[in-house]
Amino acid sequence: MPSQLRPNLIVGSDSLLGHALSEYLTGVGEAVVGTTRRPEMVSESCFFLDLSQSVDHWNCPVPAKVGFLCAGVTKLDTCRRYPIETARVNVRGIIQLARYLLEHGAFVIFPSTNLVFDGSETFRNPCDLPSPRTEYGRQKFSAEQELLKLGSKSGVVRFTKILEPCNRLIMNWVQALQHGLVIKPFVDMVIAPVPLRFAVEALYRISESHLTGITQISGNRDVSYEQMARYVAERLGADQKLILPVEVREACPHLEPPAANTTLDTTRLSEQLGLDPPDVWETIDLIAGFRT
């Protein structure tokens, strides 16, 4: 089948990123099929695939032109508690599937994370040696390494924190502040947020240009959760005294210590894809519904 007639395959099309990507690609006129590990979600255009099981004998019902590997176990605590089981999905399953797709003529795109770095420095370069502090970060880095060895038809895309519209945490803040209730954001956890819509547009552009190697996507600066909460309160005209910041270890002693920095160097994003890193406060405005 000619590559221009092949659909895009979104592995994990019912995940946050996969679902949004599916809607975006369909909206720009691209053919899309997906995979799911949930039997009840299987359909003519969404195939069953469980990456916790061997995929050596899995056959995609239709040949894909691009494979977006959006499936995976993303909860840091789950990866920490079950490193062997989650690595079956995040490393072994992903690489087995990538080999299959590459052998069948697809271009493969692997969404990764800033957590391949330890957070000791700002705006990490794609060429910097990763030094993950979390099990999730180690698994993502392992998958990156293996994928980049497979040839010249694949790309790794590292993201900082992706925020969806009406993000639950931020909307909980909005609702609480509007009712005069106290909120307790983290003072020592930072993010450089990327809007979900921006993330999927970038993935589309990477797929269109078949951009290989590592591309990094990051908000333009780090802000703490306390800073975000205070900004939300200001936009709402709420009393700043309702914000009682806490440290991560105080509120969630089971969590690993947060990284001091999360930003990534986005030179390639700007120079080769024509996209500037999203502004943090514009992102919060969008997520909280202060603008459309």
C-alpha positions as CSV (number, residue, x, y, z in Angstrom):
1,M,0.0,0.0,0.0
2,P,1.5,3.4,-0.9
3,S,2.5,5.4,2.2
4,Q,0.2,8.3,1.4
5,L,-2.8,5.9,1.6
6,R,-1.8,4.5,4.9
7,P,-3.3,5.7,8.2
8,N,-1.6,7.0,11.2
9,L,-1.4,4.5,14.0
10,I,-1.8,5.8,17.6
11,V,-0.7,3.2,20.1
12,G,-2.7,4.0,23.2
13,S,-5.4,6.1,21.4
14,D,-7.5,6.2,24.6
15,S,-4.7,7.8,26.7
16,L,-4.8,11.6,27.3
17,L,-2.2,12.4,24.6
18,G,-3.3,9.6,22.3
19,H,-7.0,10.7,22.3
20,A,-6.1,14.4,21.8
21,L,-3.7,13.4,18.9
22,S,-6.4,11.3,17.3
23,E,-8.9,14.2,17.3
24,Y,-6.3,16.6,16.0
25,L,-5.2,14.4,13.1
26,T,-8.8,13.6,12.2
27,G,-9.5,17.3,12.2
28,V,-6.7,18.1,9.7
29,G,-8.0,15.3,7.4
30,E,-5.6,12.5,8.3
31,A,-6.7,8.9,8.5
32,V,-6.3,7.5,12.0
33,V,-6.4,4.1,13.6
34,G,-5.6,3.3,17.2
35,T,-4.9,0.6,19.8
36,T,-6.2,0.0,23.2
37,R,-5.7,-2.6,26.0
38,R,-9.3,-2.3,27.1
39,P,-11.5,-4.9,25.3
40,E,-14.6,-2.8,25.6
41,M,-12.9,0.0,23.5
42,V,-12.1,-2.2,20.6
43,S,-13.7,-1.3,17.3
44,E,-13.1,-1.4,13.5
45,S,-10.6,1.4,13.8
46,C,-9.2,0.6,17.3
47,F,-7.4,-2.6,17.7
48,F,-6.6,-4.6,20.8
49,L,-3.0,-4.4,22.0
50,D,-1.6,-5.1,25.5
51,L,2.0,-4.0,25.8
52,S,2.4,-5.9,29.1
53,Q,2.3,-9.1,27.0
54,S,4.7,-10.0,24.2
55,V,3.9,-8.3,20.9
56,D,6.2,-10.5,18.8
57,H,3.2,-12.1,17.1
58,W,1.0,-9.1,16.9
59,N,0.0,-8.0,13.4
60,C,-1.4,-4.6,12.7
61,P,-4.6,-5.1,10.6
62,V,-3.6,-2.2,8.4
63,P,-0.1,-0.9,7.5
64,A,0.6,2.4,9.1
65,K,2.6,5.4,7.7
66,V,3.4,6.8,11.1
67,G,3.3,5.0,14.5
68,F,2.8,7.3,17.6
69,L,3.8,5.3,20.7
70,C,1.6,7.0,23.2
71,A,0.8,4.0,25.4
72,G,2.6,3.4,28.7
73,V,2.5,3.4,32.4
74,T,3.0,7.1,33.4
75,K,2.4,7.2,37.1
76,L,5.7,7.7,38.8
77,D,4.7,5.9,42.0
78,T,3.4,2.9,40.0
79,C,6.8,2.6,38.2
80,R,8.6,3.0,41.5
81,R,6.6,0.2,43.2
82,Y,6.5,-2.2,40.3
83,P,9.6,-1.6,38.2
84,I,9.7,-5.0,36.5
85,E,6.1,-5.0,35.5
86,T,6.0,-1.5,34.3
87,A,9.3,-1.9,32.3
88,R,7.6,-4.7,30.4
89,V,5.3,-2.0,29.0
90,N,7.5,1.1,29.0
91,V,10.6,-0.5,27.6
92,R,10.2,-4.1,26.3
93,G,6.7,-3.6,24.8
94,I,7.5,-0.2,23.2
95,I,10.7,-1.4,21.6
96,Q,9.2,-4.7,20.3
97,L,6.4,-2.7,18.7
98,A,8.8,0.0,17.3
99,R,10.8,-2.8,15.6
100,Y,7.6,-4.2,14.1
101,L,6.4,-0.8,12.8
102,L,9.8,0.1,11.4
103,E,10.1,-3.2,9.6
104,H,6.7,-2.6,8.0
105,G,7.7,0.9,6.6
106,A,6.3,3.2,9.3
107,F,8.0,6.3,10.7
108,V,7.9,5.9,14.5
109,I,7.5,8.7,17.0
110,F,8.1,8.1,20.8
111,P,6.8,10.7,23.3
112,S,9.3,10.8,26.2
113,T,9.9,13.1,29.2
114,N,12.1,15.7,30.8
115,L,12.5,13.1,33.7
116,V,15.3,11.5,31.8
117,F,17.3,14.4,33.5
118,D,17.8,14.8,37.2
119,G,16.5,18.4,37.3
120,S,19.8,19.9,38.5
121,E,20.0,22.4,35.6
122,T,17.7,24.5,33.5
123,F,17.0,24.2,29.8
124,R,18.7,20.8,29.3
125,N,20.1,20.3,25.8
126,P,19.1,17.2,23.8
127,C,22.8,16.2,23.7
128,D,23.2,16.4,27.5
129,L,23.8,13.0,29.1
130,P,20.6,11.9,30.9
131,S,20.7,11.2,34.6
132,P,17.2,10.1,35.6
133,R,16.3,10.1,39.3
134,T,13.0,8.2,39.0
135,E,12.2,4.7,37.8
136,Y,9.9,6.2,35.2
137,G,12.6,8.4,33.9
138,R,15.0,5.4,33.8
139,Q,12.5,3.4,31.8
140,K,11.9,6.2,29.3
141,F,15.6,6.8,28.8
142,S,16.2,3.0,28.2
143,A,13.4,3.1,25.6
144,E,14.9,6.2,24.0
145,Q,18.3,4.6,23.7
146,E,17.0,1.4,22.1
147,L,14.7,3.2,19.7
148,L,17.4,5.5,18.5
149,K,19.5,2.4,17.7
150,L,16.9,1.1,15.3
151,G,17.6,3.3,12.4
152,S,16.9,6.6,10.8
153,K,13.1,6.4,10.6
154,S,12.3,7.3,14.2
155,G,12.1,10.3,16.5
156,V,12.0,10.9,20.2
157,V,10.0,13.8,21.6
158,R,10.7,14.9,25.1
159,F,7.9,16.8,26.9
160,T,7.7,18.7,30.1
161,K,4.4,18.5,32.0
162,I,1.4,18.4,29.5
163,L,-1.7,20.1,30.8
164,E,-5.1,19.4,29.4
165,P,-8.0,21.9,29.2
166,C,-9.9,22.0,32.5
167,N,-7.1,20.2,34.3
168,R,-8.6,18.6,37.4
169,L,-6.1,20.2,39.9
170,I,-6.4,23.7,38.5
171,M,-10.1,23.5,38.2
172,N,-10.3,22.3,41.8
173,W,-8.3,25.4,42.8
174,V,-10.7,27.6,40.8
175,Q,-13.8,26.1,42.4
176,A,-12.3,26.2,45.9
177,L,-11.1,29.8,45.6
178,Q,-14.5,30.9,44.2
179,H,-16.2,29.5,47.3
180,G,-13.6,31.0,49.7
181,L,-12.0,27.7,50.6
182,V,-8.3,27.2,51.4
183,I,-6.0,25.4,48.9
184,K,-2.6,24.0,49.6
185,P,-0.3,24.0,46.5
186,F,3.2,22.7,46.6
187,V,5.8,25.3,47.2
188,D,8.8,23.1,46.2
189,M,7.5,21.4,43.0
190,V,7.9,23.2,39.7
191,I,6.7,22.6,36.1
192,A,7.2,24.2,32.7
193,P,3.7,23.4,31.4
194,V,2.8,22.6,27.8
195,P,-0.8,22.9,26.6
196,L,-2.2,19.6,25.3
197,R,-3.2,21.2,22.0
198,F,0.3,22.5,21.5
199,A,1.8,19.1,22.2
200,V,-0.3,17.4,19.6
201,E,0.3,20.1,17.0
202,A,4.0,19.6,17.5
203,L,3.7,15.8,17.1
204,Y,1.8,16.3,13.9
205,R,4.5,18.6,12.5
206,I,7.2,16.2,13.5
207,S,5.3,13.4,11.7
208,E,4.9,15.5,8.6
209,S,8.6,16.4,8.4
210,H,9.8,12.9,9.5
211,L,12.1,14.7,12.0
212,T,14.5,12.2,13.4
213,G,16.6,12.2,16.6
214,I,15.5,14.1,19.7
215,T,13.1,17.0,19.8
216,Q,12.3,18.7,23.1
217,I,9.1,20.6,24.0
218,S,8.9,22.7,27.1
219,G,7.1,25.7,28.6
220,N,9.2,28.8,28.5
221,R,10.1,28.8,32.2
222,D,9.5,26.9,35.4
223,V,7.0,28.0,38.0
224,S,6.0,26.4,41.3
225,Y,2.6,25.1,42.0
226,E,2.3,27.9,44.6
227,Q,3.0,30.5,41.9
228,M,0.4,29.0,39.7
229,A,-2.2,29.0,42.5
230,R,-1.4,32.6,43.3
231,Y,-1.8,33.6,39.6
232,V,-5.2,31.8,39.5
233,A,-6.3,33.6,42.6
234,E,-5.2,36.9,41.2
235,R,-7.1,36.3,38.0
236,L,-10.2,35.4,40.0
237,G,-9.9,38.3,42.4
238,A,-9.7,35.8,45.3
239,D,-8.1,36.4,48.6
240,Q,-4.4,35.4,48.6
241,K,-4.7,34.3,52.2
242,L,-6.7,31.3,51.0
243,I,-3.4,29.9,49.7
244,L,-1.4,27.9,52.2
245,P,1.6,26.4,50.5
246,V,3.1,23.1,51.7
247,E,6.2,21.1,50.9
248,V,5.9,17.9,49.0
249,R,7.4,15.8,51.8
250,E,4.9,17.3,54.3
251,A,1.8,16.5,52.1
252,C,2.9,13.3,50.4
253,P,5.8,11.7,52.2
254,H,5.7,8.7,49.9
255,L,6.6,10.7,46.8
256,E,10.1,11.0,45.5
257,P,11.7,14.5,46.1
258,P,10.7,16.8,43.2
259,A,13.2,18.1,40.7
260,A,14.4,21.6,41.1
261,N,14.2,22.3,37.4
262,T,12.2,20.8,34.5
263,T,12.8,23.1,31.5
264,L,14.2,21.8,28.3
265,D,16.1,23.5,25.5
266,T,13.7,24.0,22.6
267,T,16.0,25.4,19.9
268,R,15.0,22.7,17.5
269,L,11.3,23.2,18.1
270,S,11.7,26.8,17.0
271,E,14.2,26.5,14.2
272,Q,12.9,23.3,12.5
273,L,9.2,23.3,13.4
274,G,8.5,27.0,13.6
275,L,7.0,26.8,17.1
276,D,8.0,29.0,20.0
277,P,7.8,27.4,23.5
278,P,4.5,28.2,25.1
279,D,4.3,31.0,27.7
280,V,3.5,29.6,31.2
281,W,0.9,32.2,32.1
282,E,-0.9,32.0,28.7
283,T,-1.0,28.2,29.3
284,I,-2.6,28.6,32.7
285,D,-5.1,31.1,31.3
286,L,-6.0,28.5,28.7
287,I,-6.2,25.5,31.0
288,A,-8.3,27.4,33.6
289,G,-10.7,28.8,31.0
290,F,-9.7,32.4,31.4
291,R,-9.2,32.6,27.6
292,T,-10.0,30.3,24.7
